[in-house]
Amino acid sequence: PMCLASIQAFRIDHIVYGAPDNRLGAIKTHMDLMSVSKHPYHEVKSVTGGVREKECGDIMVQFFRERRRKKKEMKGGKHELLKLPLQKSIGDTRKKRSRFVTFVKALLRRE
């Protein structure tokens, strides 16, 4: 539902996706929100699903399998709380962005 709301908010005309998300998907699943209600300002013109469906499905399964494995490897399977460093003063946005990028890179190295 969140992806569909974003698609409609940004007025994307054509949706193309690989594997459907039968559990949480909002298009051509048990919800099928496209046929239930129309966006008041923008209508999606076409939806094409199942493009390389098997390959996309395999990629998704592998991604979440790896994610669960990494979670189990962490201390007791629990994630550490991650906190963004606080900014002491309002300064140059480039400096803030640089600190944030450095922080995210450090997080990615941990995994």
Secondary structure by P-SEA (a helix, b strand, c coil): caaaaaaaaacccbbbbccccccccccccccccccccccccccccccccccaaaaaaaaaaaaaaaaaaaaaacccccccccccccccccccaaaaaaaaaaaaaaaaaac
